[in-house]
Amino acid sequence: MSDDTIRLVTIGRIIRRRWRLLALFALVGALVGYGVSALFPPRYTTSASVLLPGTWEERELLTQTEVATSSVVVDRAAAKLGWAGVSGSDLRDQVAAKATDGNIIKISGTAETPERAQRLSDQVAREFVSYATRIASDTADPGAAEELAALQQSVQDTSRRISKLADATDPGDSVESVQTRTELEKLRTALREAISTIKQADPADDEAKNMVVMGSAARPTGEAPPTRTQLVAGGALLFFLVSVIGHLTVARRSRRLRGETEITAALGSALLGTVDVPVERTATTRGRGVRARLRRLLGTDVRWDIPAPQTSGDEASRRIRYRRVCSRLRERSPAPQRLLVVFPEGDEIAGRAAGQLVVEAGGEPGLRAVAVPVSRPMVPDRGHESGALVVVSAGSWTAPDLAGIAEACADAKHAVVGVVLAGPVRATRSADRARRAAAPALESLEGELDDATGVTG
């Protein structure tokens, strides 16, 4: 799998064959999430809205949000709330503000209870409006305000004088008197417009002074995220994903050989054929003891990184493959010969294939099966045997493992005459009956292997 593209079918195979282990990881993650939620008390969040009338630029709104969460505003809110052991610095991390559409500043408060969250948001909003209004008043130019007031008074005095002059003008219909009254009326209109403009420019009507809190904050009905449920679900999902990624990482870093060319190159010999071994399910690792039982319970005894076995043919078709291997051995050396059938210890598929080869050979050639430990390969010294036939299953061993077996054969002066690949196939009912019929012969063969090697093949 190291060079294969990760596909959904690969992930599906992991979930299907390792679902117990993945479920255990998810349960551990859920427990970790629950533990994390117990360390942090529940939090509640609500917000109060402040309307800023008039036209505001984006940078001005951002400035107002900074003012709303400034230390001055939060400290004043903390002083008004009067919560024991809670200062402005403690509340600073519990207050947030953001500008929304329509020149609205939303001030959010977070606390341990819904009541406290509501009071915090409302108090900070009020202190923000008060502080912003005071800033606007303090920054206004007193001299300009006095000058505008004096100008307004002067305009009003001038308007009264114009009214007196209009009354003193000759009420006749002469051209001069009509023109005079018309000019005075125009001047009065211009003065009225000037007064209106002055009133609009009055600093008392400044936009910053017209901020208003749009009602009390709503009392929160649920916890603020992350809630305990979210932490538990997030922990379970995180551990589940980590376990899946771990399986993929281990598989991609695996150096187990799967191709015929790679296996024969590692053993330094030619391929004599492939044989099928019927199995009840995907290849498993047998064993006794607590660890073996635990592996079977969690499903880790099942190889997930190999495709599911194909459906097997009948017993006759499988025996033909074994007989063809024996026939090729006879063709290599027409004279009667004896060979060791070497297979890695712990490779159940290869061990069963080696036993079947011994049965099918029927003494021509004479075969003796030997299980070789992969960690410390040791092959019996050359006696009556004239070579070794290596039987392995694909996807189970690395190149150094197989090279060690080949070196062990060379040390014992056994030439590797060929390689046989054993592959699992899904057993059928007819195959099951045939296997049960051949069980006594295989059991006697396993007894001979125990006596010869001291290891169950």
Disulfide bonds with the S-S distance in Angstrom:
none
